[in-house]
Amino acid sequence: QVQLVESGGGLVQAGGSLSVSCAASGSIGRILAMGWYRQAPGEERELVAAIVSGGGATNYADSVKGRFTISRDDAKNTVYLQMNSLKPEDAAVYYCNAVIRASGGGSFKNYWGQGTQVTVSS
């Protein structure tokens, strides 16, 4: 069984910074990629940023490019998201996502964290 545990988030004023992290644990065989999605009330869940293991290729939503930075520590199976110059429209529940093949083999599967709230006051 695989678990994703998020930490960080909270309340910040517009223009401020926050960081969130997510650690994967359990029966992990290989992690293909990790990333962050967010969902605001009444909106669909959207990709914020993702990073591939090994080479570290990254992908960002246009709305966060230049402000957010995703990174990972492969040794700790952990992904980080540094969020700078936050805007009220960045407020949402942020969900960690990982594409993982369990140690028992089989196909890669999507796993989700429980979500962490990011609130940005104007």
Disulfide bonds with the S-S distance in Angstrom:
Cys22-Cys96 2.07
